[in-house]
Amino acid sequence: MWPVSAAMTDAHRPADEQATVAGRRWLPGLEALRGIAAATVVVHHSWSLSTMPRFPGYWVIEGFGSLGVNLFFLLSGYLLADTFWRPKEPGRLRTYWIRRIFRIAPAYYVTVGLLFVFFAEHALLFSRQGARQILANATFSHYLFPGTSSSLNVDGALWTMTAEFLLYLALPLMALPFLRAPRTAFATLVLLGLGWRLLVALGGDSLREVYFSATGPGAGIESLYLARQFIGLLPIFALGIGLKWLQFSGHLHGLRDHLPHRMNLLALVASLSPPVLLLYFVERASNYDHWIWFTGYDFVMSTLLVPAIVLASQPTWIPTKLAHRAAVWVGDRSYSLYIWHFPIVLSVYGRGPLVAPPDVSYIWLRLALIGVLSLVAAHLSFTFIEKPGMAYGKRLAAMLSARRSDTASPSGGSVVPAARVV
């Protein structure tokens, strides 16, 4: 998932503005990187939902979905981890969870609600299964259970929302150990995730029996489902957290002097070449019979994505050119682009929630329409849902913090902090 940064950004901030949001400097390079990640996912689904025509180098498009999602997950761990390394503040956890919920929930709920009402099969929606599905999506738990993992077939990209929400819940427990033993914390998270995937590959029959009935979709799909559970994604999140720790502790300061000091999209795209070349093996990595690839592929790909994040996080990068601003503009709207593009692809191909055969006549016109409609939907969702939701979450967190301060003060006024011994 959508997977999203902690800050709402503006691609037209002046170059000399040292903007910070929630204690973070505005980093347009990371927004551009999120825009690239969202674009790869849109391209992948536009191809895969059109019956996947084979052509020389098709494996790049087939793997774009994995690349984009892994990049999103990596950025989530990277952007949020230092929340728990800064000096403690009263009500920090409450503020963190409020702002996280209002960052993703408003657009997600509106999207799911509209899709269920106007896109899902009503006979299924207004049934016991539909009620279970609504409850699962409302609590972000839909991908925890095979029976609700499809979200009534209205949006195949929503599976990542369960992982993202669980990351928000678990991040304090994942990030805080890095303060005392960063190497041990990193190794533990990585080994847990890789161990789970290895278990699915080599001894997954018992797990598949627990999760699926005898008439399940098949061992291949079942194994991919199990590998995508939160525990199987821990190595990717650990890489993001570990990278942020290296930056937070000053280990990357010397490296920044050797990186481009001006925004350079060509350099950013070039830094993605190694993980793109790894996509050649994406089909093998999706097959649990190739247990080494199945276990470690996503972790290796995410490791190869780390240089792109290091490069994109240059604080001196400013989007001065039109191409830079366009990339940042898409990155700002990448969350809405991610959750809206899938149903748009289904609609343009005439597939619908029942997965009818795609209509691929005038394919280039349809692809252009997918791109335009996805960007329009993303912009509308970002402007009228995401931004108001983030603003309300910020106000609510500030109001609750102020109320707590007033309660803690005997006079009901502001509290004067005592002197600290450092």
Phi, psi and omega in degrees: 000164173317034134003118194215152178283163182283346186241144171271128187246169179227117186292352184247023175295145179294156186295331185268005182274121177270072188282138173227143177229125182054039177082008183242140175288144177291125183238090183297334178299321178292325176295319177298322179294321176295324176297319177297317180299315179296320181296321179296321179293319179297316179298316180301311183290327177297327178279311187294326181277000176259021182078014168055065176297137181274141176206162179304124181083016181300335183299337177294311180293322179297326182269352181303325180298314178296318180298313182296315181294316178298322178294319177299313180297319179299317179293326179299311178297320182294317187282337188253341190299319186289356173305327186257009176251346178283166180307140183297141176234146178302131178071024184297315180298317180297316178297317180300310184291322178299313183290326177294315181298313182284353173281319186252331190292314185304307181295322180296313181295319178296316180299309181297317180300312180295319181293320179296318184287317189254352187236328183285159175290119188294328177298327178277322181297315182266062178213177179298321177296320178298320179296318177297321180295317180298315179297318181294315179292324180296331181257010180060022183256011188298326183274001176283341186231132181303326184292341180240005187291339184275349183052046180058025178064019183270338183201100182288353180272354187284352181299330182290340182293327175297315179297318181295317180295319178294327175298316179302319181290320188268347188303320177304320180287334180276323186275322185300321178299340178294338179292327183260316185217078185298320181294317179295318180298315180297311182297321181297313180296318181295315182293324177299313182292314180293325177297320177297314181294323177295321177298318178298320183287317187263331182224039188279355182301316181294322177294317179297324178294325179291318186276326189237155175277179181294340180257036181291179185286355182118151186299326182296308180293321180298320180293319177297320177300314181294321180295332182273003174294161189307319182297328178286346180262356183305320180300325180291313178298322180297323177297316178297316179295316180297321178296318177297323179296317178300320178290316182298323183272001174091005184287344183255003184298318181293329181294327184298331181294339183262003180260158178303135182268352176244151183299131185218098181294326179297318178295322180294316178295320179297326179293343179270359183299314181302312178294329177295318178297327178294340180298344177304333184258015187295324179293318178296321181290341179275354183255117184293346175294330173272077195294329178293313179295316182300322184283314192251357188300308183296325178293317178295316179300316180296324176297320178290342177277345183302315179302326178296321179290318177301316180293315184290341182272012176300121183290347182271353182289127178232132181283088183268326182272160182299318180297322178296314181295323179295318180295319179292321178301315178294320179298320176303325185258014187295326179295310178295323177298321181294313186278345182259336190292326186298308177296332177293319177299314179301319183290316182295326177276355180070026184275316180068180182289344180271003176057055175290161177302139183286146172265109184250019173293148183051050190301321182291326176293320178295319178297319177297321179294320177300315180297314182294311182295323179295318179291321178296314179298320179296317180294316180296318180294318180296317186286316189257351181235304184297305184298313176298323179295316178296320180295319179294318178300321178295316179295319181296316179297318179294320180296317180293323178294319179294321179297321178294320179296318179296322180292324181286339181274125180301328183270356182080000180262199181286150181266129177270115183294143177286157180294142180259149171258115183262000000 
